[in-house]
Amino acid sequence: MTFFKTLAMPLMLMALLTACAQETREAGTTLTNAAGIAIGGYDPVAYFTDAAATPGKPEFNARHREATWWFASAEHRDLFLQDPERYLPAYGGWCAYGMAEGYAAETDPVNGWTIHDGRLYLNWDASISAQWNADRGALLERSESNWPTVNSQLEDGKATVYWHE
């Protein structure tokens, strides 16, 4: 029995250290994955033209600000390049509900999106998106008010950020 306890402790310690040493994700003012791809590689134009979350393709990409954006077609890429501000998600793609609460949170570009007044808003998931839409007026006002502070914190690396596991 002592042999197993002696063996188990170092193994448990090694597992703990390995978990703690895992690479932490960097948060910028635009939400990207580790490869620098915005909104999970989904086409920001397709939300407007097709009313759908549509995966982009690496061959139809454009660089804007600190992110690479993927598009489903060259036409969508060209539309984006003509007027990026029209298609960019609010708050750099960070969760609109989280922004209302004063923090940055990762989003689900497939199930957590809304277009309101010609602007794309992303949220943590479908249930948070429903909550955000149910009280959108008040939450949007708070999100807009909090964005400059959270954006500055993201730039300085001091923002509170929540990631999907």
N, C-alpha and C positions, 0 to 999 in steps of 0.2 A: 504494500500500500504506500509506503514512504517513497518508493521509487516513482510511482505514478504522480504523487504530489510534487515531487522534485522536478519531474519532467513537465508537468502541467503549468507550473508557475512561469517558467521562462517562455513557454509557448503563448500563454495568455498575455504576458507583457509584450512580446513581439507583435501579437495581433493588435494590441492597443496602440503601440507606437506606429505601426504601419497605418492604422486608420487615422491617427492624428497627423501623420506626415503626408497624407494625400494632398494633391495640388488643390489649392483654393482657387475659385474662379474670380477673375477680375471683373469689376463692374465699371463700365464707362457710361457716358451720357446717352449712348445708344446701346440698347440691349443686344448683345451678340453671343453666339456660342464660342467655344474655345478657338475655333478656326476664324473668327471674325465675321461670321455670316449673321446678318440681321434676321430677326423674327423667324428663326428656325428654318430658314431657307424658303419660306413661303413668299409668294408673289404679292407685293403690296398693291399692285394695280388691279389684280384679279378681284379683290374684295369689292372694288368699285364697278368694274366692267362686267363681272360674272356673278357678283353677290355670293362668292364662295371662297373658302380657304383653299388655294390651289398651290401645290408644291411648285417651286421654281426649279430651273435646271441650271447647273453650273455653267453651261456654255452661253447662257443669256444672263450675264451679270453686269453690274455697274458698281463703281466705288462712289460712295457719297458720305461725306464727313468721315468718321472713323470706321465705317462699316462697309461690307460687301453685301449687295442686295442681289437676290436671284429672282429671275422672272420666268414665266412659263413660255414666253415667246420673245422674239426680237422686237415685235411690235409693242409689247408691254414695256420692255426695257426702254425703248425710244420714247414712249409716252412719259415714263418716269423722268428720263433725262431732260425732257422739255419743260417739266414743271414738278420737280421733286417735292416741294412743299405741299402740293395737292395730295400726294399719295403717302407721305410719311405718316407713320402712326404717331398719335399724341404721346408726349412724354418719352420720346425716344424708344417707344415700344414697351416701356415698363407698365406695370399694372395700374390702370386708372383708379381702381378702388384703393389700392395701396397708396397711391399718390394722395388721395383724399385724406388718408390717415397719416401722411407724412413720412412714408418710407418707400423704397424701391422694391418691387417684387417681380420675379420672373412671370412670364405669361404663357398661355396656351393659345397659339395662333390658330388652332383648328376649332376649338370649342368655346373660346373666350373672347369673341370679337363682336363689335358693334360699329355701325356707321351712324353718326348723328351729326346733323348739320354739315354734311360733306366732309367729316373728319373721322378717321379710323381710330377706335379706342380698343385696346387689348386689355384683358384681365387674366388673373391667375388661372381660372377654369370656368366652366359653364355656370356653376352655382354662384360664384362671385360675380360673374358678368350679369346674371339675373338680379342679384342684389343691387349692383351698381345701376342697372337700368331702372329698377323699381323706384329709386330715389335719385335719379340722374341729375336733376336740377341742383339740389343741395350738394351732392357729392362732386359734381363737375365744378361748381364754384370753389369748393375746398381744394380740389385737384389743381385747378388753375392757380390758386393762391399759393399752394405748397410747392409747385414745380420749380420755381426759381431757387428756392432753398435746397431742395433735394438735388436738383441738377448741379448746383455748386458743390454740394457734399459729394456727389458722384465724381466730379472733376478732381476734388481733393482727396478722394479715396477714404472719406469719412462717413459715407452714407450707411444707414441700416439697410441691409439687402437680404431678401428672403429668396431662396432657390428651391425649385422642385428637387426632390431626392432622386 
